[in-house]
Amino acid sequence: MVLGICHLTIEMPEAHSLKEKRRVVRSLTERVRARFNVSIAEVADQDSWQVATVAFVCLSNSSRHVDDTMQTVIRFIEGNLQAGYLADVATEVMHLD
């Protein structure tokens, strides 16, 4: 079994409130869930209005499938950010026995 984990830091310099940030993050996570078979959630910076840390995970029996899925989701997120940009992306692939 192969587990892929990805942490994304999204900066939203135009966000002026937590409500605005949460709207962007909620919309993004719902679109990712609807399109890809991954689990995604905001995992840090919940009280910061201009930064969101989102993580998603995928599980497969193939390293290649995990890598392809993670890269596809990252590109999707990068291309669909309504307000903001990806400031940092960290991925990790773990092989579980």
PAMARPA-919647 format. One record per residue (C-alpha): x negated, y, z negated; chain; residue number from 1. Coordinates in pm, 1 decimal. Layout:
BEGIN
(pt (X Y Z) "A" NUM)
...
end
This chain:
BEGIN
(pt (0.0 0.0 0.0) "A" 1)
(pt (-122.3 349.0 83.0) "A" 2)
(pt (-8.8 663.6 -99.5) "A" 3)
(pt (-58.3 1010.0 47.7) "A" 4)
(pt (-36.5 1318.9 -172.9) "A" 5)
(pt (-47.7 1675.9 -46.9) "A" 6)
(pt (-53.5 1999.1 -250.5) "A" 7)
(pt (27.3 2319.5 -63.8) "A" 8)
(pt (-16.7 2669.8 -199.1) "A" 9)
(pt (213.8 2913.5 -25.1) "A" 10)
(pt (162.9 3286.0 -65.7) "A" 11)
(pt (458.0 3515.6 -6.2) "A" 12)
(pt (334.5 3875.0 -33.5) "A" 13)
(pt (669.8 4010.7 83.7) "A" 14)
(pt (868.9 3837.1 -193.0) "A" 15)
(pt (988.2 4089.2 -449.2) "A" 16)
(pt (1172.0 3860.2 -689.1) "A" 17)
(pt (1188.4 3502.7 -812.2) "A" 18)
(pt (1529.8 3472.8 -648.3) "A" 19)
(pt (1382.3 3555.4 -307.7) "A" 20)
(pt (1091.8 3313.7 -356.6) "A" 21)
(pt (1322.4 3033.6 -469.9) "A" 22)
(pt (1543.6 3084.8 -164.2) "A" 23)
(pt (1242.2 3039.3 64.9) "A" 24)
(pt (1111.5 2734.1 -125.1) "A" 25)
(pt (1455.9 2570.0 -145.7) "A" 26)
(pt (1516.6 2618.3 225.9) "A" 27)
(pt (1175.1 2478.3 313.5) "A" 28)
(pt (1200.1 2172.2 88.7) "A" 29)
(pt (1551.4 2091.7 212.7) "A" 30)
(pt (1437.8 2106.4 576.5) "A" 31)
(pt (1137.1 1882.8 505.2) "A" 32)
(pt (1356.0 1628.9 321.3) "A" 33)
(pt (1607.5 1625.0 605.2) "A" 34)
(pt (1347.3 1573.7 875.4) "A" 35)
(pt (1081.8 1349.7 715.5) "A" 36)
(pt (1084.0 1048.5 487.6) "A" 37)
(pt (882.2 1215.6 209.9) "A" 38)
(pt (944.8 1333.3 -144.5) "A" 39)
(pt (880.0 1706.2 -189.8) "A" 40)
(pt (909.8 1946.2 -483.4) "A" 41)
(pt (776.5 2271.9 -621.8) "A" 42)
(pt (522.4 2156.1 -880.5) "A" 43)
(pt (360.3 2474.3 -1017.0) "A" 44)
(pt (381.8 2852.5 -1022.4) "A" 45)
(pt (757.6 2844.0 -1083.9) "A" 46)
(pt (744.3 3180.7 -1261.8) "A" 47)
(pt (527.4 3355.2 -1003.6) "A" 48)
(pt (732.5 3542.2 -744.3) "A" 49)
(pt (463.4 3556.7 -473.0) "A" 50)
(pt (303.8 3210.9 -500.3) "A" 51)
(pt (459.8 2865.8 -471.6) "A" 52)
(pt (281.0 2535.7 -515.2) "A" 53)
(pt (464.3 2256.1 -338.9) "A" 54)
(pt (364.7 1890.5 -325.7) "A" 55)
(pt (487.3 1604.6 -114.2) "A" 56)
(pt (408.9 1235.2 -115.3) "A" 57)
(pt (451.7 954.2 132.9) "A" 58)
(pt (402.9 581.7 97.1) "A" 59)
(pt (327.6 327.0 367.0) "A" 60)
(pt (139.4 8.5 435.7) "A" 61)
(pt (-79.3 188.8 691.7) "A" 62)
(pt (-342.1 458.0 629.8) "A" 63)
(pt (-291.2 587.5 979.9) "A" 64)
(pt (82.6 629.9 926.1) "A" 65)
(pt (22.2 818.6 599.3) "A" 66)
(pt (-236.3 1048.6 763.0) "A" 67)
(pt (-13.1 1114.4 1064.1) "A" 68)
(pt (290.0 1184.4 845.9) "A" 69)
(pt (100.6 1423.3 619.5) "A" 70)
(pt (-44.4 1618.7 912.7) "A" 71)
(pt (296.1 1636.4 1081.4) "A" 72)
(pt (463.8 1765.7 764.7) "A" 73)
(pt (186.6 2023.2 708.9) "A" 74)
(pt (224.0 2151.2 1065.7) "A" 75)
(pt (602.9 2163.7 1024.1) "A" 76)
(pt (575.4 2362.8 701.1) "A" 77)
(pt (319.0 2598.9 849.4) "A" 78)
(pt (537.2 2660.2 1153.2) "A" 79)
(pt (858.5 2706.2 955.4) "A" 80)
(pt (757.1 2938.3 674.7) "A" 81)
(pt (1008.0 3219.8 687.7) "A" 82)
(pt (814.2 3455.5 465.7) "A" 83)
(pt (457.2 3373.8 378.5) "A" 84)
(pt (163.3 3161.3 476.9) "A" 85)
(pt (-29.3 2854.8 363.1) "A" 86)
(pt (-313.4 2971.7 141.1) "A" 87)
(pt (-444.9 2625.8 50.2) "A" 88)
(pt (-384.8 2265.1 148.3) "A" 89)
(pt (-526.3 1968.4 -41.9) "A" 90)
(pt (-459.8 1609.4 60.4) "A" 91)
(pt (-550.3 1280.6 -99.1) "A" 92)
(pt (-496.4 926.5 22.5) "A" 93)
(pt (-505.0 641.2 -227.9) "A" 94)
(pt (-511.5 271.9 -147.7) "A" 95)
(pt (-309.4 76.5 -401.7) "A" 96)
(pt (-336.0 -295.8 -444.7) "A" 97)
end
